[in-house]
Amino acid sequence: MIATNNNPATVANDIRDIKPPIEISSGWAWLLVDADSLGHRCDCAHHLALVQKRRSQAVFVPPVPAHVRAETETG
């Protein structure tokens, strides 16, 4: 069974006045936010590229083979 509330007294209490209009900011504010965000992304990408470049230029020292280490330790 579907319950309905058709009592006019309770329906009238549910009616509210309309909300006042809100102020919409100009497009320039959003443009500044987007430009700032783009600047931060470019800075992060540049920093990441520098870190990766430094890691690729790191000197790799090959480990000493086990048979060479064994000869030097016993001798």
NULO-815523 format. One record per atom (N, C-alpha, C): residue number from 1; chain; x, y, z. Coordinates in steps of 0.2 Angstrom, whole numbers. Example, Ala and Ser with C-alpha at 12.3 -4.5 7.8 and 13.67 -1.06 7.14 Angstrom:
2
- seq,mol,u,v,w
- 1,A,66,-28,39
- 1,A,62,-22,39
- 1,A,66,-16,39
- 2,A,64,-11,35
- 2,A,68,-5,36
- 2,A,64,0,39
//
This chain:
75
- seq,mol,u,v,w
- 1,A,4,-6,0
- 1,A,0,0,0
- 1,A,4,6,0
- 2,A,3,11,-4
- 2,A,7,17,-5
- 2,A,3,22,0
- 3,A,8,25,4
- 3,A,5,31,9
- 3,A,6,37,5
- 4,A,1,41,5
- 4,A,2,48,3
- 4,A,-1,53,8
- 5,A,2,59,7
- 5,A,1,64,12
- 5,A,-3,70,8
- 6,A,-9,70,8
- 6,A,-13,75,4
- 6,A,-16,80,9
- 7,A,-14,80,15
- 7,A,-17,85,20
- 7,A,-14,92,18
- 8,A,-18,97,16
- 8,A,-16,104,14
- 8,A,-12,107,20
- 9,A,-13,106,26
- 9,A,-10,109,31
- 9,A,-2,107,31
- 10,A,-1,101,30
- 10,A,6,99,30
- 10,A,10,100,24
- 11,A,6,100,18
- 11,A,9,102,12
- 11,A,11,110,12
- 12,A,7,114,15
- 12,A,9,121,15
- 12,A,15,122,20
- 13,A,16,118,25
- 13,A,22,119,29
- 13,A,29,117,25
- 14,A,28,113,20
- 14,A,34,111,17
- 14,A,36,116,11
- 15,A,32,121,10
- 15,A,34,126,5
- 15,A,39,131,8
- 16,A,44,132,4
- 16,A,49,137,7
- 16,A,50,143,1
- 17,A,52,148,3
- 17,A,53,154,-1
- 17,A,59,152,-6
- 18,A,60,155,-11
- 18,A,65,154,-16
- 18,A,72,157,-13
- 19,A,77,154,-15
- 19,A,84,157,-13
- 19,A,86,163,-17
- 20,A,89,168,-13
- 20,A,92,174,-17
- 20,A,97,172,-22
- 21,A,98,176,-27
- 21,A,102,174,-33
- 21,A,110,174,-30
- 22,A,114,170,-32
- 22,A,121,170,-30
- 22,A,125,174,-35
- 23,A,130,176,-33
- 23,A,135,180,-37
- 23,A,140,175,-41
- 24,A,140,176,-47
- 24,A,144,172,-51
- 24,A,151,176,-53
- 25,A,156,173,-51
- 25,A,163,177,-52
- 25,A,164,177,-59
- 26,A,168,182,-61
- 26,A,170,183,-68
- 26,A,175,177,-70
- 27,A,175,177,-77
- 27,A,180,172,-80
- 27,A,187,173,-78
- 28,A,189,179,-77
- 28,A,196,181,-76
- 28,A,199,178,-69
- 29,A,195,177,-64
- 29,A,197,174,-58
- 29,A,199,166,-60
- 30,A,194,163,-64
- 30,A,196,156,-66
- 30,A,202,156,-70
- 31,A,203,161,-74
- 31,A,209,161,-79
- 31,A,215,161,-75
- 32,A,215,165,-69
- 32,A,221,166,-65
- 32,A,222,159,-61
- 33,A,217,156,-59
- 33,A,218,150,-56
- 33,A,221,144,-60
- 34,A,218,144,-66
- 34,A,221,139,-71
- 34,A,228,141,-73
- 35,A,230,147,-74
- 35,A,236,149,-76
- 35,A,241,147,-70
- 36,A,239,148,-64
- 36,A,243,146,-58
- 36,A,244,139,-58
- 37,A,239,135,-59
- 37,A,239,128,-59
- 37,A,244,125,-64
- 38,A,243,128,-70
- 38,A,248,126,-76
- 38,A,255,127,-74
- 39,A,256,133,-71
- 39,A,263,135,-69
- 39,A,266,130,-64
- 40,A,262,127,-59
- 40,A,264,122,-54
- 40,A,265,116,-58
- 41,A,261,114,-63
- 41,A,262,108,-66
- 41,A,269,108,-70
- 42,A,270,114,-73
- 42,A,276,114,-77
- 42,A,282,114,-73
- 43,A,282,117,-67
- 43,A,287,116,-62
- 43,A,289,109,-60
- 44,A,283,106,-58
- 44,A,284,99,-56
- 44,A,287,94,-62
- 45,A,285,95,-68
- 45,A,287,92,-74
- 45,A,295,93,-75
- 46,A,297,99,-74
- 46,A,304,101,-75
- 46,A,308,98,-69
- 47,A,306,98,-63
- 47,A,309,95,-58
- 47,A,310,88,-59
- 48,A,305,84,-61
- 48,A,305,77,-62
- 48,A,310,75,-68
- 49,A,310,79,-73
- 49,A,315,78,-78
- 49,A,322,79,-76
- 50,A,323,84,-72
- 50,A,330,85,-69
- 50,A,332,79,-65
- 51,A,327,76,-60
- 51,A,329,71,-56
- 51,A,330,65,-60
- 52,A,326,63,-65
- 52,A,327,58,-70
- 52,A,334,58,-73
- 53,A,336,64,-75
- 53,A,342,65,-79
- 53,A,348,64,-74
- 54,A,348,66,-68
- 54,A,353,65,-63
- 54,A,354,57,-62
- 55,A,348,54,-61
- 55,A,348,47,-60
- 55,A,351,43,-66
- 56,A,350,45,-72
- 56,A,353,41,-78
- 56,A,360,43,-78
- 57,A,363,48,-76
- 57,A,370,50,-76
- 57,A,374,47,-70
- 58,A,371,44,-66
- 58,A,374,41,-60
- 58,A,379,36,-62
- 59,A,385,36,-59
- 59,A,390,31,-60
- 59,A,389,24,-57
- 60,A,389,19,-62
- 60,A,387,12,-59
- 60,A,394,9,-58
- 61,A,395,7,-52
- 61,A,401,3,-51
- 61,A,399,-5,-51
- 62,A,402,-9,-56
- 62,A,400,-16,-56
- 62,A,403,-19,-49
- 63,A,399,-24,-47
- 63,A,402,-27,-41
- 63,A,408,-32,-42
- 64,A,412,-33,-38
- 64,A,418,-37,-38
- 64,A,415,-44,-39
- 65,A,418,-48,-44
- 65,A,415,-55,-44
- 65,A,418,-59,-38
- 66,A,414,-64,-36
- 66,A,415,-68,-30
- 66,A,422,-72,-31
- 67,A,424,-74,-36
- 67,A,431,-77,-37
- 67,A,437,-73,-36
- 68,A,436,-66,-38
- 68,A,441,-61,-36
- 68,A,441,-59,-29
- 69,A,435,-59,-26
- 69,A,435,-57,-19
- 69,A,438,-63,-15
- 70,A,437,-69,-17
- 70,A,439,-75,-13
- 70,A,447,-75,-13
- 71,A,450,-73,-19
- 71,A,457,-73,-20
- 71,A,461,-68,-16
- 72,A,457,-62,-15
- 72,A,461,-57,-12
- 72,A,460,-58,-4
- 73,A,455,-61,-2
- 73,A,454,-62,5
- 73,A,458,-67,8
- 74,A,460,-72,4
- 74,A,464,-78,7
- 74,A,471,-76,6
- 75,A,473,-72,2
- 75,A,480,-71,0
- 75,A,483,-66,4
//
